[in-house]
């Protein structure tokens, strides 16, 4: 079964890295990613900027050039970025911006609505949030007003799952990623999200799983293939993410 990897990181030390709370990740190059996934039928994906990469775009453009046109970029940008700079990023396959509320390294959340509207109006980009579900209560009314957005790693903790489900009812997409980061069993939560909106769930490897309690394992895929029908698993593993990242952009 084909997979569109909705969440992966490339860490190339020839480009700038910024310590986050004293942490610098080990190298994980495009070559490392290809080796790590050689037994999995990955045909495309989304390279996501981490807290330790700040606003650097050179590493991301380099990674996308190596991976090819089936991959897109999710980057972190300052609110001061110009339209010309955004157009340059768009032309290199970057199609979304990230707010890292959990670990920082991105623009302040106070700029969320302004930036989400701007990048959507210009290029139909969406916003991605790395956020603990417990923090959704105070943000959910703001998030619902965004043009398009997704949330990483099933919301990380079970504390705010009712808020996550509410957002899914209002169009939010959710990445079924980072099973080694969450504090609950992923299957019941994935079942609930799929029940609310079959288009919402998007599987991703989260490679190289920096700072996770355990790294990605191929058995994470089996959780999906063993517990959803073939057509449902195809949505979660491929179609939903492909439509979110690639098809929607091609239709614009």
QUITAZI-V957419 format. One record per run of one state. SS is the DSSP state (H for helix, E for strand, - for the rest). FROM is the first residue (numbers start at 1). TO is the last residue. If there is no record, write none. Layout:
SS FROM TO
SS FROM TO
This chain:
- 1 2
E 3 8
- 9 10
E 11 11
- 12 19
E 20 20
- 21 22
E 23 23
- 24 27
E 28 28
- 29 29
H 30 36
- 37 41
E 42 48
- 49 50
H 51 53
- 54 57
H 58 67
- 68 70
E 71 75
- 76 82
H 83 91
- 92 93
E 94 100
- 101 108
H 109 123
- 124 125
E 126 130
- 131 132
H 133 135
- 136 139
H 140 144
- 145 148
E 149 151
- 152 152
H 153 155
- 156 160
H 161 169
- 170 172
E 173 176
- 177 185
H 186 196
- 197 200
E 201 203
- 204 218
H 219 225
- 226 229
H 230 251
- 252 252
